[in-house]
Amino acid sequence: MWFVCREAIDAGEPERALSVVRAQAPPTPFGQAVLAIIEGAVSHHDDRWHEALQLAAEKGLRPIAVDALEGRAVGAGHRENWTDCLRLFAAADRLRDETGYRWRFCFEREVVEPARAAALAALGAPLQEDPLEWHEAAAHAARTRGRRQRPRHGWESLTPTELQVAELVAEGQTNPQIAQRLLMGRATVKTHLEHVFTKLGVRSRAELAARVVSERQP
């Protein structure tokens, strides 16, 4: 069920994945962890990743823990908690080495790789520390849960980097120009711009530029 639902998400059918997992997930720790992880993958709600990770830690569900750690890492990246982002990715990588679990679906790579790249670009270098053992990483993630300095939606939800990207879009700059200006990869700019669109509820660069202009007005 865990893989079938992820296949559905990868095929662009997230609602089918939710329908299957909600109907079929058994009332066991593993079943509830799968339910949480699929809902987290569809909704990107950190609470569901948190629940999946805690169930995995309590019951020794190591492959579930890998995906949940990466989900929490992506969430940390969205909040620009770059150190936590890389710390959780490192713990997931260590657990992948220990278990031999290497697979990621395309939709997972599309969020993991830009988040890791954005964190590395922001910090300028990898973390100079040994990767946490996954139970330690789960405990760390639980302690730092809810560390949020801004709301989820609206202008105030934008991170400093997202604000820079929005301002440069309003100036008419293209993604490659923004990447050069902010010294980041084009894929990272694309990810930041997707976050801006989602948070502000806009669907085009023109709508975003208009919103930036309106926010500048007293």
C-alpha positions as a printed NumPy array, in Angstrom:
array([[  0.   ,   0.   ,   0.   ],
       [  2.87 ,   2.349,   0.848],
       [  4.436,   1.931,  -2.593],
       [  1.139,   1.766,  -4.516],
       [  0.019,   5.085,  -3.054],
       [  3.339,   6.713,  -3.865],
       [  3.078,   5.391,  -7.413],
       [ -0.322,   7.089,  -7.65 ],
       [  1.126,  10.4  ,  -6.425],
       [  3.977,  10.056,  -8.918],
       [  1.43 ,   9.496, -11.705],
       [ -0.318,  12.755, -10.817],
       [ -3.201,  11.124,  -8.962],
       [ -2.804,  12.26 ,  -5.34 ],
       [ -6.529,  12.04 ,  -4.621],
       [ -6.531,   8.367,  -5.61 ],
       [ -3.592,   7.785,  -3.266],
       [ -5.485,   9.427,  -0.408],
       [ -8.63 ,   7.47 ,  -1.17 ],
       [ -6.758,   4.159,  -1.129],
       [ -4.747,   4.773,   2.014],
       [ -7.679,   6.197,   3.983],
       [ -9.854,   3.232,   3.043],
       [ -7.265,   0.49 ,   3.487],
       [ -4.755,   1.566,   6.148],
       [ -5.139,  -0.895,   9.042],
       [ -5.332,   0.376,  12.65 ],
       [ -1.782,  -0.777,  13.36 ],
       [  1.309,   1.374,  13.966],
       [  2.62 ,   0.571,  10.489],
       [ -0.764,   1.238,   8.867],
       [ -1.128,   4.559,  10.656],
       [  2.46 ,   5.501,   9.784],
       [  1.725,   4.805,   6.109],
       [ -1.461,   6.879,   6.348],
       [  0.472,   9.774,   7.886],
       [  3.306,   9.6  ,   5.383],
       [  1.026,   9.526,   2.329],
       [ -1.04 ,  12.426,   3.665],
       [  2.193,  14.284,   4.352],
       [  3.449,  13.643,   0.838],
       [  0.216,  14.996,  -0.664],
       [ -0.457,  17.916,   1.678],
       [  3.142,  18.814,   2.693],
       [  1.806,  19.352,   6.222],
       [  4.664,  18.98 ,   8.674],
       [  2.32 ,  17.545,  11.315],
       [  1.768,  14.394,   9.242],
       [  5.5  ,  13.901,   8.649],
       [  6.02 ,  14.368,  12.378],
       [  3.447,  11.713,  13.239],
       [  4.944,   9.256,  10.74 ],
       [  8.441,   9.826,  12.132],
       [  7.347,   9.369,  15.732],
       [  5.52 ,   6.118,  14.913],
       [  8.565,   4.912,  13.007],
       [ 10.831,   5.701,  15.96 ],
       [  8.544,   3.989,  18.459],
       [  8.09 ,   0.813,  16.387],
       [ 11.425,   0.543,  14.57 ],
       [  9.986,   1.221,  11.111],
       [ 13.244,   2.19 ,   9.447],
       [ 12.165,   2.657,   5.785],
       [  9.25 ,   4.798,   6.954],
       [ 11.719,   6.771,   9.058],
       [ 13.873,   7.49 ,   5.996],
       [ 10.994,   9.098,   4.107],
       [  9.702,  10.896,   7.189],
       [ 13.134,  12.34 ,   7.999],
       [ 13.394,  13.653,   4.455],
       [  9.873,  15.08 ,   4.672],
       [ 10.779,  16.881,   7.897],
       [ 14.038,  18.089,   6.278],
       [ 12.134,  19.592,   3.344],
       [  9.791,  21.296,   5.81 ],
       [ 12.764,  22.736,   7.698],
       [ 14.095,  24.047,   4.405],
       [ 10.786,  25.759,   3.65 ],
       [ 11.126,  27.579,   6.98 ],
       [ 14.766,  28.401,   6.16 ],
       [ 15.973,  26.383,   9.144],
       [ 18.923,  25.4  ,   6.992],
       [ 20.996,  23.67 ,   9.664],
       [ 18.082,  21.473,  10.737],
       [ 17.345,  20.781,   7.09 ],
       [ 20.833,  19.405,   6.428],
       [ 20.985,  17.643,   9.799],
       [ 17.808,  15.683,   9.039],
       [ 18.935,  14.906,   5.501],
       [ 22.234,  13.603,   6.883],
       [ 20.398,  11.351,   9.335],
       [ 18.219,  10.031,   6.503],
       [ 21.315,   9.394,   4.363],
       [ 22.935,   7.489,   7.224],
       [ 19.821,   5.357,   7.636],
       [ 19.727,   4.733,   3.895],
       [ 23.31 ,   3.447,   4.134],
       [ 22.39 ,   1.203,   7.038],
       [ 19.291,  -0.265,   5.382],
       [ 20.219,  -0.23 ,   1.704],
       [ 16.947,   1.614,   0.999],
       [ 17.788,   3.856,  -1.97 ],
       [ 14.556,   4.318,  -3.9  ],
       [ 12.872,   7.681,  -4.371],
       [  9.971,   8.404,  -6.676],
       [ 10.279,  11.333,  -9.074],
       [  7.921,  13.522,  -7.037],
       [ 10.115,  12.916,  -3.982],
       [ 13.331,  13.791,  -5.807],
       [ 11.687,  16.98 ,  -7.049],
       [ 11.328,  18.279,  -3.484],
       [ 14.323,  16.655,  -1.772],
       [ 17.035,  17.731,  -4.181],
       [ 16.089,  21.445,  -4.38 ],
       [ 15.682,  21.642,  -0.589],
       [ 19.13 ,  20.137,  -0.024],
       [ 20.648,  22.433,  -2.664],
       [ 18.989,  25.504,  -1.15 ],
       [ 20.298,  24.625,   2.324],
       [ 23.833,  24.062,   1.046],
       [ 23.722,  27.337,  -0.877],
       [ 22.431,  29.242,   2.144],
       [ 25.042,  27.823,   4.538],
       [ 27.865,  27.823,   2.004],
       [ 29.146,  24.364,   2.999],
       [ 27.997,  20.985,   4.336],
       [ 27.588,  20.583,   8.089],
       [ 30.812,  19.738,   9.827],
       [ 29.332,  17.174,  12.204],
       [ 28.687,  13.451,  12.273],
       [ 25.202,  12.43 ,  11.093],
       [ 22.742,  11.745,  13.89 ],
       [ 21.546,   8.19 ,  14.486],
       [ 17.966,   8.12 ,  13.284],
       [ 16.351,   7.803,  16.726],
       [ 18.405,  10.818,  17.821],
       [ 17.309,  12.671,  14.696],
       [ 13.663,  11.842,  15.396],
       [ 14.019,  13.175,  18.945],
       [ 15.732,  16.308,  17.638],
       [ 12.961,  16.841,  15.086],
       [ 10.35 ,  16.492,  17.833],
       [ 12.122,  19.095,  19.982],
       [ 12.332,  21.583,  17.137],
       [  8.802,  20.943,  15.898],
       [  6.746,  24.07 ,  15.473],
       [  9.792,  26.316,  15.289],
       [  8.096,  28.698,  12.914],
       [  8.715,  32.424,  12.73 ],
       [  6.052,  33.27 ,  10.169],
       [  2.544,  32.196,   9.11 ],
       [  1.925,  29.625,   6.369],
       [  0.232,  31.924,   3.848],
       [  0.176,  35.574,   2.847],
       [  2.865,  38.199,   2.423],
       [  4.15 ,  37.775,   5.987],
       [  4.746,  34.073,   5.334],
       [  7.488,  34.774,   2.783],
       [ 11.039,  34.085,   3.878],
       [ 13.751,  36.693,   3.241],
       [ 14.966,  34.764,   0.191],
       [ 11.436,  34.401,  -1.156],
       [ 10.94 ,  38.154,  -0.733],
       [ 14.094,  38.791,  -2.748],
       [ 12.887,  36.481,  -5.501],
       [  9.473,  38.173,  -5.558],
       [ 11.038,  41.634,  -5.776],
       [ 13.294,  40.573,  -8.651],
       [ 10.349,  39.035, -10.511],
       [  8.539,  42.352, -10.107],
       [ 11.584,  44.044, -11.669],
       [ 11.109,  41.822, -14.708],
       [ 14.085,  39.544, -14.177],
       [ 14.023,  35.986, -15.483],
       [ 14.851,  32.899, -13.41 ],
       [ 18.391,  32.657, -14.856],
       [ 18.968,  36.346, -14.072],
       [ 17.658,  35.872, -10.53 ],
       [ 19.891,  32.838, -10.08 ],
       [ 22.915,  34.867, -11.124],
       [ 21.916,  37.806,  -8.936],
       [ 21.337,  35.685,  -5.81 ],
       [ 24.184,  33.234,  -6.492],
       [ 21.986,  30.141,  -6.52 ],
       [ 20.997,  27.441,  -8.983],
       [ 18.123,  27.877, -11.393],
       [ 16.312,  24.903,  -9.848],
       [ 16.556,  26.595,  -6.447],
       [ 15.064,  29.803,  -7.856],
       [ 12.242,  27.759,  -9.388],
       [ 11.553,  26.126,  -6.02 ],
       [ 11.493,  29.472,  -4.202],
       [  9.165,  30.894,  -6.845],
       [  6.782,  27.926,  -6.514],
       [  6.667,  28.521,  -2.757],
       [  5.925,  32.226,  -3.336],
       [  3.095,  31.407,  -5.755],
       [  1.573,  28.929,  -3.295],
       [  1.848,  31.2  ,  -0.261],
       [  0.396,  34.23 ,  -2.052],
       [ -2.193,  32.351,  -4.096],
       [ -0.982,  33.832,  -7.401],
       [ -0.696,  31.923, -10.668],
       [  1.558,  34.036, -12.867],
       [  4.571,  36.324, -12.731],
       [  2.316,  39.224, -13.684],
       [  0.026,  38.556, -10.703],
       [  3.071,  38.306,  -8.453],
       [  4.477,  41.6  ,  -9.749],
       [  1.136,  43.3  ,  -9.078],
       [  1.112,  41.922,  -5.54 ],
       [  4.637,  43.195,  -4.913],
       [  3.629,  46.67 ,  -6.097],
       [  0.561,  46.653,  -3.846],
       [  2.651,  45.626,  -0.84 ],
       [  5.062,  48.497,  -1.451],
       [  2.253,  51.049,  -1.1  ],
       [  1.791,  52.586,   2.378]])
